């Protein structure tokens, strides 16, 4: 079962990520040559720390002295546990690492782990994450028939999975925590115990604090592409998602309709990376959404 999603981490993703790491893993000034900022890696659905052994080796070879911690929590089927439970577990694991890194840390989070990390950054008012790298994560949710869904819910298809996921029982599965059915938006907003909250799509008393906490991040890096094969739509990795007609709306196109939806992302220095095996260049632009926000860099893949 571990192979259903664990095999999604091809060497191409790793190589693409490594091309960008030199911009993030800033060396300490001479003569100390101390070290790079520590790196924390959070795995995805059905994965484990073992899935990232090659990434760990690459970082050690390319940036000797970097302290890399691949968190070994909620491995395999345990990754199906509710995401808020996972957030608490990973929070307890990262606190001591951050405490030993006063200059900050880098966070690399893969697939479902990208949602765990985004929630971490929202609920931790004392985090010191310099760069949050979201590697092929369904940041706006998932709406697609994939192998792992067929294994978990063999009698359901994406068109009727909302009947399970938007029930109290369904919300006990991590996948249902970010299942986003564009044809049942009201049910999603009312039933989602995770994604609708961290997206700011539903009002809650912690919304202002979470936004402030998230803005402590120095850089946000989103990596994804049409060759993903699992994230549906693949633009979810860039905060794009379907409308009711299953037309993909990019992140900035959704803001007028949902003025509170993750608007803080446009305050950050957002970096695009093109997907493997694609020749198209990322389309990035600087735009001012509101005068009080200042310039934000948004991106998508054309």
C-alpha positions as CSV (number, residue, x, y, z in Angstrom):
1,X,0.0,0.0,0.0
2,X,2.9,2.4,0.6
3,X,3.6,2.4,-3.0
4,X,0.3,4.0,-4.1
5,X,1.5,7.5,-3.3
6,X,5.1,6.9,-2.1
7,X,6.2,6.2,-5.7
8,X,5.1,9.7,-6.7
9,X,8.5,11.1,-5.6
10,X,10.5,10.7,-8.8
11,X,14.1,11.8,-9.2
12,X,12.9,14.6,-11.5
13,X,11.2,16.3,-8.6
14,X,14.2,15.9,-6.4
15,X,16.6,17.3,-9.1
16,X,14.2,20.2,-9.7
17,X,14.1,21.0,-6.0
18,X,17.9,20.8,-5.7
19,X,18.4,23.4,-8.4
20,X,16.6,25.8,-6.2
21,X,18.1,24.9,-2.8
22,X,21.3,27.1,-3.3
23,X,19.0,30.1,-3.2
24,X,17.6,29.1,0.1
25,X,20.3,27.3,2.1
26,X,22.4,30.4,2.7
27,X,25.8,29.8,4.1
28,X,27.0,31.6,7.2
29,X,29.5,34.4,6.6
30,X,33.2,33.7,6.7
31,X,35.3,33.0,8.6
32,X,32.8,30.9,10.6
33,X,31.7,28.7,7.7
34,X,29.3,27.5,10.4
35,X,26.5,25.8,8.6
36,X,23.4,26.3,6.5
37,X,20.0,26.8,8.1
38,X,18.6,23.5,9.3
39,X,16.1,21.8,6.9
40,X,13.0,20.0,8.1
41,X,11.2,17.6,5.8
42,X,7.6,16.4,6.2
43,X,6.4,13.5,4.1
44,X,3.1,12.9,2.4
45,X,0.3,10.4,2.3
46,X,1.4,6.8,2.7
47,X,5.0,7.9,2.8
48,X,7.7,7.6,5.5
49,X,11.1,9.2,6.2
50,X,12.6,6.4,4.1
51,X,11.0,7.9,0.9
52,X,13.3,10.9,1.3
53,X,16.6,9.1,1.7
54,X,17.8,10.3,-1.7
55,X,16.9,13.9,-1.0
56,X,18.8,13.7,2.3
57,X,21.8,12.3,0.4
58,X,21.7,15.0,-2.2
59,X,21.5,17.8,0.4
60,X,24.4,16.4,2.4
61,X,26.5,16.1,-0.8
62,X,25.6,19.5,-2.2
63,X,25.5,21.4,1.1
64,X,27.8,19.6,3.5
65,X,27.1,20.6,7.1
66,X,23.4,21.1,6.6
67,X,21.4,19.6,9.4
68,X,18.5,17.8,7.7
69,X,15.7,16.2,9.7
70,X,13.2,14.0,7.9
71,X,10.4,13.7,10.5
72,X,9.4,10.1,11.1
73,X,5.8,10.5,12.2
74,X,2.4,9.2,10.9
75,X,4.1,6.9,8.4
76,X,2.2,4.6,6.0
77,X,-1.4,4.1,6.9
78,X,-1.0,6.3,10.0
79,X,-0.9,9.2,7.5
80,X,-4.7,8.7,7.1
81,X,-5.2,10.0,10.6
82,X,-7.0,13.4,10.9
83,X,-4.8,16.3,9.8
84,X,-5.3,18.3,13.0
85,X,-4.0,15.3,15.0
86,X,-1.0,15.2,12.6
87,X,-0.4,18.9,13.0
88,X,-0.1,18.5,16.7
89,X,2.3,15.7,16.4
90,X,4.5,17.4,13.9
91,X,4.4,20.6,16.0
92,X,5.8,18.8,19.0
93,X,8.6,17.4,16.7
94,X,9.6,20.8,15.1
95,X,9.6,22.9,18.3
96,X,13.0,21.6,19.6
97,X,14.6,21.8,16.2
98,X,13.5,25.5,15.8
99,X,14.7,26.2,19.3
100,X,18.2,25.2,18.3
101,X,18.1,27.3,15.2
102,X,17.8,31.0,16.2
103,X,18.6,32.1,12.6
104,X,15.6,30.1,11.3
105,X,14.8,26.9,9.4
106,X,13.7,25.8,6.0
107,X,10.6,23.6,5.7
108,X,10.2,21.2,2.8
109,X,6.8,19.5,2.7
110,X,5.6,17.0,0.2
111,X,2.1,16.4,-1.0
112,X,-0.3,16.0,2.0
113,X,2.6,17.2,4.1
114,X,2.3,20.6,2.5
115,X,-1.1,21.0,4.1
116,X,0.2,19.9,7.5
117,X,3.0,22.4,7.2
118,X,0.7,25.2,6.2
119,X,-1.5,24.5,9.2
120,X,1.6,24.4,11.4
121,X,2.7,27.9,10.2
122,X,-0.8,29.1,11.0
123,X,-1.1,27.8,14.6
124,X,2.5,28.4,15.7
125,X,2.9,32.0,16.9
126,X,6.6,31.5,17.5
127,X,7.8,29.6,14.5
128,X,11.0,30.8,12.7
129,X,10.5,29.3,9.3
130,X,12.6,31.2,6.7
131,X,11.4,29.3,3.6
132,X,8.3,27.1,3.2
133,X,8.7,24.8,0.2
134,X,5.4,23.2,-0.8
135,X,6.3,20.3,-3.1
136,X,3.4,19.0,-5.2
137,X,0.8,19.7,-2.4
138,X,-3.0,20.0,-2.9
139,X,-3.1,23.4,-1.3
140,X,-6.6,24.2,-2.5
141,X,-7.8,20.6,-2.1
142,X,-8.2,17.5,-4.2
143,X,-11.0,16.5,-6.6
144,X,-10.0,13.5,-8.7
145,X,-10.3,9.7,-9.0
146,X,-6.9,8.3,-8.1
147,X,-5.6,4.9,-7.1
148,X,-5.5,5.6,-3.4
149,X,-9.1,6.8,-3.4
150,X,-10.2,3.6,-5.3
151,X,-8.4,1.6,-2.7
152,X,-9.9,3.4,0.3
153,X,-13.4,3.9,-1.1
154,X,-13.9,1.2,-3.8
155,X,-17.6,1.9,-4.3
156,X,-17.3,5.7,-4.6
157,X,-16.3,8.0,-7.4
158,X,-15.3,11.6,-7.2
159,X,-18.8,12.7,-8.1
160,X,-20.3,11.1,-5.0
161,X,-17.4,10.9,-2.5
162,X,-18.7,14.0,-0.9
163,X,-21.4,11.8,0.8
164,X,-18.6,10.2,2.8
165,X,-16.1,13.0,3.1
166,X,-18.6,15.6,4.3
167,X,-19.9,13.5,7.1
168,X,-18.5,13.4,10.6
169,X,-17.2,9.9,10.0
170,X,-15.5,10.9,6.8
171,X,-13.6,13.8,8.4
172,X,-11.8,11.3,10.5
173,X,-9.7,10.5,7.3
174,X,-7.0,12.9,6.3
175,X,-7.9,12.7,2.7
176,X,-11.4,13.9,3.4
177,X,-10.0,16.8,5.4
178,X,-9.0,18.3,2.0
179,X,-11.5,16.8,-0.3
180,X,-12.9,19.8,-2.2
181,X,-16.0,19.1,-4.3
182,X,-16.7,22.2,-6.4
183,X,-20.2,21.0,-7.1
184,X,-21.1,21.0,-3.4
185,X,-19.5,24.1,-2.1
186,X,-22.0,24.7,0.7
187,X,-21.5,21.2,2.1
188,X,-17.7,21.7,1.8
189,X,-17.7,25.0,3.7
190,X,-20.0,23.6,6.5
191,X,-18.4,20.2,6.9
192,X,-14.7,20.7,6.2
193,X,-12.9,20.7,9.6
194,X,-9.5,21.5,8.1
195,X,-9.1,23.0,4.6
196,X,-11.9,25.5,4.8
197,X,-10.4,26.8,8.1
198,X,-6.8,27.1,7.0
199,X,-8.0,28.7,3.7
200,X,-9.9,31.3,5.6
201,X,-13.0,30.3,3.6
202,X,-15.0,29.9,6.8
203,X,-15.0,32.3,9.7
204,X,-13.5,31.2,13.0
205,X,-12.2,33.0,16.0
206,X,-8.5,32.2,15.3
207,X,-8.5,33.6,11.7
208,X,-6.7,36.8,12.5
209,X,-4.1,35.1,14.6
210,X,-3.5,32.4,12.1
211,X,-3.0,35.0,9.3
212,X,-0.5,36.9,11.5
213,X,1.4,33.7,12.3
214,X,1.6,32.6,8.6
215,X,3.0,36.0,7.6
216,X,6.1,35.2,9.7
217,X,7.3,33.1,6.7
218,X,10.1,34.7,4.7
219,X,9.6,32.9,1.4
220,X,6.9,30.6,0.0
221,X,7.9,28.2,-2.8
222,X,5.3,26.3,-4.7
223,X,6.3,23.4,-6.9
224,X,4.0,21.4,-9.1
225,X,3.0,20.7,-12.7
226,X,0.7,19.0,-15.1
227,X,2.7,15.8,-15.0
228,X,1.9,15.3,-11.4
229,X,-0.6,12.5,-12.0
230,X,-2.4,12.6,-8.6
231,X,-3.1,16.2,-7.5
232,X,-6.4,17.2,-9.3
233,X,-6.5,19.8,-10.6
234,X,-2.7,20.0,-10.7
235,X,-3.1,23.8,-10.3
236,X,-4.1,23.2,-6.7
237,X,-0.4,23.1,-6.0
238,X,-0.5,26.8,-6.9
239,X,-3.8,27.6,-5.1
240,X,-5.8,27.3,-8.2
241,X,-9.0,25.3,-8.3
242,X,-12.1,24.4,-10.1
243,X,-15.2,26.5,-10.2
244,X,-18.7,24.9,-10.4
245,X,-18.1,24.3,-14.1
246,X,-14.7,22.6,-13.5
247,X,-12.9,25.5,-15.1
248,X,-9.7,26.1,-13.2
249,X,-9.4,29.5,-11.6
250,X,-5.9,30.7,-10.7
251,X,-5.2,31.9,-7.2
252,X,-5.6,35.6,-7.9
253,X,-8.8,35.0,-9.9
254,X,-10.5,33.6,-6.8
255,X,-9.7,36.5,-4.5
256,X,-12.6,38.8,-5.6
257,X,-15.1,36.1,-4.9
258,X,-13.5,35.1,-1.6
259,X,-11.8,38.2,-0.2
260,X,-10.5,36.4,2.9
261,X,-9.2,33.4,1.1
262,X,-5.4,33.1,1.7
263,X,-4.9,36.8,0.7
264,X,-1.8,36.7,2.8
265,X,-0.1,34.6,0.2
266,X,0.2,37.6,-2.0
267,X,2.2,39.4,0.6
268,X,5.0,36.9,0.4
269,X,7.9,36.4,-2.0
270,X,6.4,33.6,-4.0
271,X,8.7,31.6,-6.3
272,X,7.7,29.5,-9.3
273,X,9.4,26.4,-10.5
274,X,8.5,24.7,-13.8
275,X,7.5,21.0,-13.7
276,X,9.8,18.2,-14.9
277,X,9.8,17.4,-18.6
278,X,8.1,20.6,-19.5
279,X,9.7,23.3,-21.7
280,X,7.2,26.1,-20.7
281,X,8.6,28.8,-18.5
282,X,6.8,29.7,-15.3
283,X,4.6,32.8,-15.7
284,X,5.3,35.0,-12.6
285,X,4.4,38.6,-12.2
286,X,4.4,41.3,-9.4
287,X,1.0,42.9,-8.8
288,X,-0.5,45.1,-6.2
289,X,-3.8,43.7,-4.9
290,X,-4.4,46.4,-2.3
291,X,-2.4,49.5,-1.4
292,X,-2.2,48.4,2.3
293,X,-0.8,45.0,1.2
294,X,2.2,46.1,-0.7
295,X,3.5,44.2,-3.7
296,X,3.0,40.5,-3.8
297,X,4.5,38.0,-6.3
298,X,2.0,35.5,-7.6
299,X,2.6,32.8,-10.1
300,X,1.1,30.1,-12.2
301,X,2.3,27.9,-15.0
302,X,1.2,28.8,-18.5
